[in-house]
Amino acid sequence: MSTIRVPEEVPTPIQDSSRLNQAFQGWGTDEKTIVSILGRRNATQRREIRQVYQQVYKESLIGRLEAELSGDFKNAVILWMLDPPKRDAKLANEVLKMKKKGVDHLKVIIEIACATSPHHLMAVRQIYCSLFDCSLEEDITTYISSPLGKVLVNLVSSYRYDGEVIDMNLAKSEAATLRGTIEKKQLDNEYLVLILSTRNIYQLRATFICYLQTYGNSLYQDIKSCGSSDLASILRAVVWCIDAPEKYFAEVVRASIAGIGTDEDSLTRAIVSRAEIDMMGIRGEYYNANKISLDNAVLDDTSGDYENFLMTLLGTRA
């Protein structure tokens, strides 16, 4: 459930565009007005504002925001103003070209492939081609070596059935197949990758339940027992993202603010990408796991316009 508080009477895109343009005038930018408008509009309304602003003022609203804002606040607002498929295409491209050790940054691609609808994933792939003159699959192959690259290519190239259809016999059979690969510690087994990347979400959740009931441990736990390799880390994220996306993103938020310093990129991504989808559930899972509200945790680690914007997306600011 969304946490965005869209007003009961929404101003027209022309009215919103006029107020935004006024916020850019004078000696300083009126950040509060920008937050109060953009932070309380859904994706369709934001798209209409962008289109009208371009028509009336002959310039890109996103380009103007980039020129007027700065820091983490700017990054969050720009991500929010992009259409969701374009946002994810840009995020995927950025993480693929990062020269970072480890695989935590690659979990962005897993989120796109496993915690969104098949239609959204297809739109991301189409926009990726138009933006970067190559396919998402090509870039994964270029930048990520196997077996990680093979797993990610399978995930993003799949088109899962979107209906709530479950075959319990198949769930039991594939739970056994998964168990066999885990016992042999064959995490790169083609059947394991095939099952996780092609079955519909409801079918996989039924398989995960059968696995737990039959073998006493969850698939996530058993993959973890296979070691701490990059492949094991990626596969655990896949299983968690499919099985319990709200718990998964609650952990993304927790990890982003744990310890000294804040991983603003991860915090921004989690809140911006899920605010219109399931942030209400994520807040509940965060409290269950950490015994502190997600809102208070974010407040403790952010400040200024950045804090105000995130809290507006969380629905705690008018």
C-alpha positions, 0 to 999 in steps of 0.5 A: 500500500502506498504512503503518498498523500495525494490531496483530495483536490489536486491542482491542475498540471498547469497550476502545479507547473506555475507554482514550480516555476515561481519556486525557481525564481528570485535569489534562492530556490523555494525547496519547500514548495517543490517538496509539497507539490512533487512529493504529493503527486502520483506517477501519472500526475508527475508525468503530466506536470513534466509535460505541461511544464515543457510545453509552457516554459519550453524547458525540461522540468527535470533539467531545471530541478537538476540545476536548482537543487543539490546533493542527496535531495536533488538525487531523490527528487530526480529519481522520483520525477522519472517514470518508474521504468526509466528510473529503473533502467538508469539505476541498472545502468549505473550499478553495472558500470560501478567499479565496486568490490562485492555484489551488494550494488548488483542487488538493484538488478535483482529488485527490478527483476524480482520485486516488480511486475513482468510488464514493468520489467519489460518496459525497463528493458525496452527503455534501457535499449533506447537510452543506452543503445544496447540491451540490459542483457548485453551490458550484464554480459559485458560487465558481470562475469559468469556465473553471476552474469548468467543468473542476472541475464536469466532474471532480467530476460524472463517474462513470468506469468503474472497470474496467481496460478499454483500447481502444488505437485510442481511445487513439491517436485521443484522443491526436491530439485532445489534441495538436490542442488543445495545438498551438492552445493551446486549453486550454479546448477541450471535447474536452480537458476531456471526455476528461480527465473521463470516460475511465477511469483505465486508458484515460487512462494508455494515451492518455498513453503513446500521446501520448508515443510519438507526439509525443515529449513527455508531455501534461504537458510540452506543457500546461506549454509552453502557459504558466503560466495558472491553467487550465494549472496545473489541467490539469497537476495533473489529468494528473499525478494520473491518470497517477502519483498516487504521484509527485503526492503525493510532490510535495505532501509535498515542496512542503509542507516546502520552503523556510522554514516548513511548509504543515501543511495540505497535509502533513497532507492528503497523509499522512492521505488516503493513509496507507491507500491508497498511502503506501508507494509515495509514500515510494518516489517521494519518495526517488527524486525527492529522495534523502532519505527521506520519513520524515526529511523530515517529521521535520525539519519537524515536532515534538511530538505532531503529529510523533508522530502523522504518524510513526505514520501513516507506520508508523515509530512503535509 
